[in-house]
Amino acid sequence: MRRKKNPSPPLKWGLLSTARINRALIEPLRGSERNELQAVASRSEVRAQVYAAEREIPKAYGSYQAMLDDPEIDVIYNSLPNSLHSKWSIRALQAGKHVLCEKPLATTLEEVDEMRAAVEATGNFLAEAFMYRHHPQTRKVKELVDSGMLGRLRLIKGEFTFNIDDESNVRLKPELGGGSIWDVGCYPISYTRFIMGKNPEEVFGWQHVGDSGVDEVFTGQLRFEGDVFAQFDSGFRSPYRSRMEIVGSDATLIIPHPFNPGLEVDIQVWRGEESETLQMPSQELYIGEVEDIADAVLLDRSPGISLEDSRGNVEVILALLSSARSGKPLKLE
Ligand SMILES: NC(=O)c1ccc[n+]([C@@H]2O[C@H](COP(=O)([O-])OP(=O)(O)OC[C@H]3O[C@@H](n4cnc5c(N)ncnc54)[C@H](OP(=O)(O)O)[C@@H]3O)[C@@H](O)[C@H]2O)c1
């Protein structure tokens, strides 16, 4: 179903599930003049009712489809487990909604292509919720690299790990699209591809598959055109670590909070033994992706993260997983 162009603000949002990550969106939605939190849906009527009552959300639905059938809802926030991203984003688009879908957009290229086909058929917007991409620190880092201040780009390193404390976590379930590379490895891969502005030519991965059946530790290498290299690791069995390092012929940038920059952030530039701290522009972490959807819907602009970009990330992750299974490097098309 095509929705009417340019609905009037505030856009009415519905949370698709009672996922933990919803909490990140609730305050930004409430603080935004162009957006409004209107509904939550759950597989369980009771869970939806309790969730809505505790958070003063006006409407609660005991099934996902029931919320999609509500003509008052403009935007769906898809916070389902990874394996359900494509199915429910497509259903939402077909129900006339715009969709902000959690990362990773999907776990196969076929799913991404079906999502893109639904966007084209309905004219509704769909964007991957990589919140860090909308933070001004990320744009500043890209600007600094593009300005040439590091000299010739040589190497990009990234890490994102944490210890999972609950063995029933959806991240440990293969059937729900679990695994550390999908959950957190996707960030340094996305960051690296953003800095490079393209996909690598070749990748190589190693993984430790735990008793859960998913990769619980992953380490990968990416080779870009012109022999710019990248390395990253992700995992569920080490304490929290999150960092990016961008190495050029003249200087190195260290970004201590690349994926979750808060209100006070800074980065360091190292030239040999000398370092300088650069204060970064600040912004609440999740407001950017919310306002980006409002810009798309209300001003008819393309979302900040294109489907082509999200497809590229999925493609690289799949290639790394395939390489890890075969034990061989893999060239991308
Ligand atoms: N951008 C970020 O900062 C960020 C951070 C964390 C997570 N995420 C992403 O957000 C998504 C959700 O992560 P989360 O940690 O918030 O997940 P979670 O707390 O486990 O919630 C997932 C929700 O999905 C629903 N669901 C539907 N089918 C399910 C099934 N078979 N098993 C379990 N739950 C099912 C459940 O809601 P109902 O029971 O109410 O239907 C559940 O509450 C993932 O895609 C993840 O990658 C993003």
The ligand as an SDF file (V2000), in Angstrom:
LIG
                    3D

 48 52  0  0  0  0  0  0  0  0999 V2000
   21.5450   -0.0760   17.4810 N   0  0  0  0  0  0  0  0  0  0  0  0
   21.7950   -0.4960   18.6910 C   0  0  0  0  0  0  0  0  0  0  0  0
   22.3660    0.2140   19.5370 O   0  0  0  0  0  0  0  0  0  0  0  0
   21.3470   -1.8820   19.1090 C   0  0  0  0  0  0  0  0  0  0  0  0
   21.5860   -2.3210   20.4100 C   0  0  0  0  0  0  0  0  0  0  0  0
   21.0550   -3.5560   20.7930 C   0  0  0  0  0  0  0  0  0  0  0  0
   20.3690   -4.3290   19.8620 C   0  0  0  0  0  0  0  0  0  0  0  0
   20.2020   -3.8970   18.5880 N   0  0  0  0  0  0  0  0  0  0  0  0
   19.4500   -4.7010   17.6060 C   0  0  0  0  0  0  0  0  0  0  0  0
   18.0890   -4.7120   18.0260 O   0  0  0  0  0  0  0  0  0  0  0  0
   17.5010   -5.9840   17.7870 C   0  0  0  0  0  0  0  0  0  0  0  0
   16.9230   -6.5240   19.0900 C   0  0  0  0  0  0  0  0  0  0  0  0
   17.9470   -6.6880   20.0480 O   0  0  0  0  0  0  0  0  0  0  0  0
   17.6090   -6.7450   21.6250 P   0  0  0  0  0  0  0  0  0  0  0  0
   18.8460   -7.0730   22.3350 O   0  0  0  0  0  0  0  0  0  0  0  0
   16.8920   -5.5360   22.0220 O   0  0  0  0  0  0  0  0  0  0  0  0
   16.6600   -8.0280   21.6220 O   0  0  0  0  0  0  0  0  0  0  0  0
   15.6820   -8.5980   22.7410 P   0  0  0  0  0  0  0  0  0  0  0  0
   15.6830   -7.7530   23.9560 O   0  0  0  0  0  0  0  0  0  0  0  0
   15.9790  -10.0490   22.8720 O   0  0  0  0  0  0  0  0  0  0  0  0
   14.2490   -8.3980   22.0730 O   0  0  0  0  0  0  0  0  0  0  0  0
   13.8420   -8.9890   20.9060 C   0  0  0  0  0  0  0  0  0  0  0  0
   12.3180   -8.9310   20.8840 C   0  0  0  0  0  0  0  0  0  0  0  0
   11.8620   -9.5780   19.7230 O   0  0  0  0  0  0  0  0  0  0  0  0
   10.6340  -10.2050   19.9680 C   0  0  0  0  0  0  0  0  0  0  0  0
   10.7040  -11.5730   19.4150 N   0  0  0  0  0  0  0  0  0  0  0  0
    9.9940  -12.0370   18.3620 C   0  0  0  0  0  0  0  0  0  0  0  0
   10.2820  -13.2990   18.1030 N   0  0  0  0  0  0  0  0  0  0  0  0
   11.1930  -13.6880   19.0100 C   0  0  0  0  0  0  0  0  0  0  0  0
   11.8590  -14.9060   19.2720 C   0  0  0  0  0  0  0  0  0  0  0  0
   11.6420  -16.0140   18.5210 N   0  0  0  0  0  0  0  0  0  0  0  0
   12.7260  -14.9550   20.3130 N   0  0  0  0  0  0  0  0  0  0  0  0
   12.9600  -13.8470   21.0730 C   0  0  0  0  0  0  0  0  0  0  0  0
   12.3570  -12.6630   20.8700 N   0  0  0  0  0  0  0  0  0  0  0  0
   11.4740  -12.5760   19.8550 C   0  0  0  0  0  0  0  0  0  0  0  0
   10.3800  -10.1690   21.4720 C   0  0  0  0  0  0  0  0  0  0  0  0
    9.3600   -9.2110   21.7130 O   0  0  0  0  0  0  0  0  0  0  0  0
    7.8440   -9.6360   22.0360 P   0  0  0  0  0  0  0  0  0  0  0  0
    7.9340  -10.8430   22.8980 O   0  0  0  0  0  0  0  0  0  0  0  0
    7.3380   -8.4390   22.7240 O   0  0  0  0  0  0  0  0  0  0  0  0
    7.1580   -9.9040   20.7470 O   0  0  0  0  0  0  0  0  0  0  0  0
   11.6750   -9.6480   22.0610 C   0  0  0  0  0  0  0  0  0  0  0  0
   11.4660   -8.7780   23.1400 O   0  0  0  0  0  0  0  0  0  0  0  0
   18.5980   -6.8440   17.1610 C   0  0  0  0  0  0  0  0  0  0  0  0
   18.4590   -6.8160   15.7630 O   0  0  0  0  0  0  0  0  0  0  0  0
   19.9040   -6.1390   17.5510 C   0  0  0  0  0  0  0  0  0  0  0  0
   20.9170   -6.3080   16.5800 O   0  0  0  0  0  0  0  0  0  0  0  0
   20.6700   -2.6740   18.2090 C   0  0  0  0  0  0  0  0  0  0  0  0
  1  2  1  0
  2  3  2  0
  2  4  1  0
  4  5  1  0
  4 48  2  0
  5  6  2  0
  6  7  1  0
  7  8  2  0
  8  9  1  0
  8 48  1  0
  9 10  1  0
  9 46  1  0
 10 11  1  0
 11 12  1  0
 11 44  1  0
 12 13  1  0
 13 14  1  0
 14 15  2  0
 14 16  1  0
 14 17  1  0
 17 18  1  0
 18 19  2  0
 18 20  1  0
 18 21  1  0
 21 22  1  0
 22 23  1  0
 23 24  1  0
 23 42  1  0
 24 25  1  0
 25 26  1  0
 25 36  1  0
 26 27  1  0
 26 35  1  0
 27 28  2  0
 28 29  1  0
 29 30  1  0
 29 35  2  0
 30 31  1  0
 30 32  2  0
 32 33  1  0
 33 34  2  0
 34 35  1  0
 36 37  1  0
 36 42  1  0
 37 38  1  0
 38 39  2  0
 38 40  1  0
 38 41  1  0
 42 43  1  0
 44 45  1  0
 44 46  1  0
 46 47  1  0
M  CHG  2   8   1  16  -1
M  END
$$$$
